[in-house]
Amino acid sequence: MNSTSFQGLENQKTLESFWYKEEEEVQRDSRLVKDCTMEERVGILLLILLGAAWACDTRELAIISELNRKSDVCELCEEYTAEALDYLNDKENQREIIDSLHNICNHILSFKQQCIELVDHYAPRFFLEIASVQPGELCKQIHICQSAKISSEVEGNSCDSCKDTVSALLVKLNDPDTKLEIMEALLKACNSMDKFSKKCKRMVFEYGPLILVKAEKFLKTADICTTLHACPASTAVSNKEASIMEVPLISDS
């Protein structure tokens, strides 16, 4: 066995040990997974996509530099970001979001009260921060827009670029080192939750592995590039995405 294979096995063992480190302390609730509603799944997927974004150094993806030169992608980012911010800044929508989060907390039996307290404590702070976000600045920070837009001769390749980016992210999510980095990033975030830190870490250990699988499945099946208008509907599915990983995924049922 060469050193690369040995290192891969060591990384996998480290990841498995990391996931189940506190297994004896965590109360498993399989019914929560089986009866998970679409609302809960969407919320969970959004969280893990954020975690993936933290762990994945976008500057390592060669395709990002190409996306930066596409003014149409930049404009779409600003447009959709503005729409999302308008939605999140609406008081009625904020109440609905908090109610939905409370509903999700009701399904997390062991941590129901702690979950509700977390929502009540951090949701208002989140909405306060959102109110100060500017779409243009946000799109620059995530490297979709540049301060000075470059005239593009490769705009016609935006569909291929989008599909390549999704494929690259799938490769990252299939890498044990990346999974470990995501878990570590989430646990680090838990440290800022004061008295809820321990409960937060237990939830990461309990649901982290399943969330990663769900996120990967979402990226493989959803027409993200069509949603972003980077691809027409007829070409949204990339053969690269379908061949990234053939390992069976956990059933939704």
Buried (B, 14 or more C-beta within 10 A) or exposed (E): EEEEEEEBEEBBEEBEEBBEEEEEEBEEBEEBBEEBEEEBBEBBBEBBBEBBEBBBEBEEBEBBEBBBBBBEBBBBBBEBBBEBBEEBEEEEEBEEBBEBBBEBBEBBEBBBEBBBBBBEEBBEEEBEEBEEBEBBEBBBEEBBBEEEEEEBEEEEBBBBBBBBBBBBBBBBBBBBBBBBBBBBBBBEBBEEBEEBBEBBBBBBBBBBBBBBBBBBBBBBEBEBBBEBBBBEEEBBBBEBBEEBBEEEEEEEE
